[in-house]
């Protein structure tokens, strides 16, 4: 896959539809880490997540006939909301499959954005498999959350923006789930400066891509519950993101639930913005290993803001 070409194509497609998000200097996190910390505020992107970029990139890459036939996807979170948002912007049709146990607040958020919601299965794996089968049987387009060149290209437009917002970019800390976000950002930035350090950040409770890269193959591993629900879960067999992460990510850092919690609790009063658990993961990773980045320009990608109110209350109210 030519990441740079996909990013440039995505940029041309999606620019009228997305926000150029702030790159916010953080005196607080700079002081406690010793680095010059900048926060890439994708928590302020449409739908409260970077995912809108990839969803728009994919849908805009389809022909009018393909969009008219409709698309399907499966997601209970940011990807489902992003696809619904993109469908609404493009006046296209689509269905988001969700498991029966999905939180009603997330299902209603997808519905409000205009997508049809259908229930299937008891977990995301069953819902995704069914959505793929529906797409195959009906000749529809399946929208993957990460395993797709146009999705990766869309997420990589964050790297393009960073290259225009900060010079030099010495290191970028990015949360890693399926790897679409970090693959796009790394592929673009390293084409401009191979020396930029790309750090993949995952919770200890769900670090499948990290373990897969270290093993040299995609592993089928269980994940434990984590505050970083946006990065939780496995990596699809044969995913194109595996080789990109293997070749482009300079290092991986795993953080504990307590480290995620503490980074989150430091962020709220310092930055006066809302983030979700997965956005606290790269902050926690930088604070865990700050020494190599002293005095350097470090970007932390705040990937989203969509945190459940109960989770937020538990984190903020916790004294542990």
N, C-alpha and C positions, 0 to 999 in steps of 0.2 A: 504493500500500500504506500502511495506517495502522500504522506501526511500534509506536506506543505501545499501541494496542489489542492487537496481536499479542503484545507483551511481557507485558501484564497477563494475557491469556488463558494464555500459556505459564507464567507464574509460578504461577497457580492449579493448572495441570495437574501440573507437574513437582516442586513443592516437596517432596512426601513422598519423592521418589526421588533428590534430588541433595544435595550438600553446599553449605552456605553457606561459601564459601572465605574464608580469612583475607585481610585487607588489612594487610600487614605493613610497618611503617615500616622504611626502610633507612638507618641512619646512614652506612654506607659510601658508597652511591651519592648520598646527599644531600651528603656532604662533597666528593666529587669533581665533582659537577655544579653545586652551588650552589642546587639546587632542594630542596624538601621532598618526597623521593621515597617513594612507597608502592608496594608490589608486590602486585598482585592475583593470588593464588596458585591459578590454575586448573591448575597443574601438580600440585596435590593433589586435584583433582576425580576422581570415579570414572573409571576407565580411563586416568587420567593426562592428561586433556585436557578442554577446554571443550566438546568435541563432544558429550559425553553430554547436554548441555542441549538442543541442537537435535534430536537423535535422539529423545529422550523426548517432546519437544513435538510432533513430527510424528506419532509412533506413537499418542500419547494423543489426538490430534485426529481419528484415524480412527474410524469406527464399528466396533462389535464384528464385524460381518460382514466389513468390509474387512480387519481384522486376522486374522480366521479364514482368509480367502482367502490371505493371505500377502503379504509385501513382498520387494522385491529392491533391491539397491544394488550399487555397484562401488567398491572402495577397497582399497588395500594398507596403509592406515595408520590414523590416528586415527578417521576417519569410520566405517570398517568395524568397528572395535572398539566404537565408541559405539553403532552400530546393533545389534550383537550383544548388548551389555550391556542395551540397552533392550528387546530381544526377550526376553531372559532374565527381566528384571524383570516383564514383562507376560505371560509365558508364551505368547508369540506365535511364529509361524513366519516364517522369512525366510531368504533366500539372499544371500550376499555373493560377487559375481564378482570374481576377481582374475586378473591376467595370469599366464601360465605362468612368467615370470621373477621372480615375487615372492619376497622373502626368506622362507625357511621359518619364521623366528622370528615374523614378522608374521602369517603364515598360521595358525600354531599358536595365537597369541594370540587371533585371531578365533574359532577353533574352540573354545578353552577357554571362551570366553564363551557358547558354545551355538549359534552360527549355523552353518548349512550353508555350506560353501565350495565353489565350483565355479570351475574354471579356464577362461579363454577369452582368446585373443589374446596378443599379445606386449607390449602396453603398456596403460596405464590408459585411453587414448582408445578402444581397441578393446573393452576390457572394459566400459566405461561404455555405449558404443553398444549392445553386445549385451544388457546388463542392461535398458536402456530398451526394447529390442525385445521381450525376454521379457515384461516387464511389460505392454506393449501387447497382445501376442498372447494372453496368458493372463488378462487382466483383473486383474492385480496392481497394487499401488501401488509406484511407484519412489520411493526416498528419495534426493533430491539432497543433496550435501554442503553446498550454500549457496544454490542458486537456488530458494527456496521460502519463502513467508511464515511458515510455522510453524517452520521451521528458524531463520530470522532472529529470530523472536520468542523462541525458546528461548535463542539466544546473547545476545540483548539483556537477559535477566534478570541478566546480569553488571552492566549499567548500573544496573538497579534496585537491586541490592545496593550498588553504589558510592554511590548517592545516599543510602543509609541509613548508610553506614560513614564517610563523610568529608564535611565541610562547611567551606569550599567545595571542590569539585573544579574546579581551574583548567584542567587539561589532562590528556588521556589519550593515551598512546602505545600503538598496537595494530598487531600484525602483519597484513598484508593478503595474501591469496591470491585466492580468489574473491570475498571481500568480505562474506560473511555475518556474521562476527563484528563487524567495525567498523560495518556498517550498523545492526545491532541496538543496539549500545552507543551509537552516536552519536544514533540516532533517539530513544532514550529520554532520554538526558541532556540533549540540546538542547531537548527539550520542557519541561524544568524550568528550564534556564538556557541561552538561546541563545548566551551568551558563552563557554561552555566550549569549549576548543580541542581538536579531535580530530585527531590526527596519525597518518596512515597510514604504515606502515613496511614496506619490502620490501627484499630483497636486490637488488643491482645485477644479478645473474645471472638474476633472474626478477621483473620488475616490470610485468607486463602490465596490471594494473588502473591503476596510476599512469600508464602511457603512454597507456592508453585514455582516461582522464579528460582528460588534457591534449590528446589528439587530438579529443575530442568524440564518439568512437564506439568501440565494442568492436573492438579490433585482434586479428588472428590472428598472434601473434608466437612465435618459438621461445624456449625457456628453456634456460639453461646449468645444469650441475650446481651445486648450492649446499648448504651446511650446513643451510639452512632448507628442508628437503624438505617440511615441512608446508605451506609457502606456494607451492611451486613449481608451475608449469603455467599454462595459459591460462584465459581466462574464457569461459564458454559463450555462444554467440551469443544475444542477446535476454535475457540474465540481468537479473532485476529488481534485482540488486545494483549494476549500473552507475549507474543514475540516482540511487540512494540515496547511493553514494559520491561522485558528482559534486556532489550538493546538500548533503551533510552533512559531508564531510571538509574540514577547513580547510587542511591542507597534507600533502604527501607527502615522505618522506625515504627515499632509497635508501642502503644501506650495503654496503661491500665485504665479501668473504669474510674478509679479515684483520680488519676491524672487528667482524664477528660473532664471530670466533674470540677476539679480545681481550676482548670483553664477556663471553663465556662463561667464559673463564679467570679473569676478575676476580670473577664471580658465585659460583663454587663455594666458594672459601675464605671469602668474605664472608658468604654466606647459608646455607651448609651444607644446600643442597637441590639436587636434580637438575632440570635443565631440558633441553629439546631445542633444536635450532638455531633454530627459528622463535621461541622465547621470548627468545632472545638478540638478535634483530633489533631490537625496540623499545628495549631497553637500549642497544644500539649507536647507535641513532638519537638518543636523548637525549644520550648522551655526545658525539656528533658535533656537535650544535647546542644546547648548553645555555644560551646567553646569554639568549634570550627568557624563560626560565623561572626565573631567579634569584629565590629567595625565595617561589616559588609552589608550591601543592600539585599535584604531578604524579603521576599513576598510570601505572604500567607494567604492562600485562596480560601475565602469564607464562602463555602459552596452553597449554603442555603440557610433559611430562617424558619423552616416549617417544623416547629417542635410542638408536640402535643402538650396541652395545658397542664395535664396531670404530671407529665415528665418534668416540665418547667418548674412546677410547684415543688416537686420532690427534690430537684437539684438546688433550687434557691433556698428552700427551707431546711436542707440537710446541714447538720453540723459535724458530720463524720469526716 
